[in-house]
Amino acid sequence: MEIPEHAKILNSLGLTFNEARVFLALSQLGAATAKAISNSSGLGREVVYQIMPKLLEEGLVEEAVTSPKSFRAVPLKEAYAILLQRKEEENRELYKKAMEAFKRHQSKSALKVEDSEIILVSAGGETALQN
């Protein structure tokens, strides 16, 4: 089975392939119940119900107050924008953590030359100590 381009992009932006399948099925259906999403995506209804909380939390799906419960996907362009913004925030946070870790490492491993002992080994095997 070939994975659609949008599913690949959504996966790169942080959704699982099943989350992407549910989102894309719902995008094509408009407002739909879990049963309709299940039929369209090829995933079980229980899987759809397991995925919905994350899609709702991400702001990619809205829940309608109907009986039975139905859902509506935000437009694909908006979904990309939401996921790209989240990815950029994650990258900024990761950059901050990396810089903090680097600074801690640098301050711990910075040795003063006068406090270290240097051993020089010549090609002939002779050693000399320098302080």
Secondary structure, DSSP 8 states (H G I E B T S, - for coil): ----HHHHHHHHTT--HHHHHHHHHHHHHSSEEHHHHHHHHTS-HHHHHHHHHHHHHHTSEEEE--SS-EEEE--HHHHHHHHHHHHHHHHHHHHHHHHHHHHHHHHHH---GGGS-EEEE-TTS-EEEE-
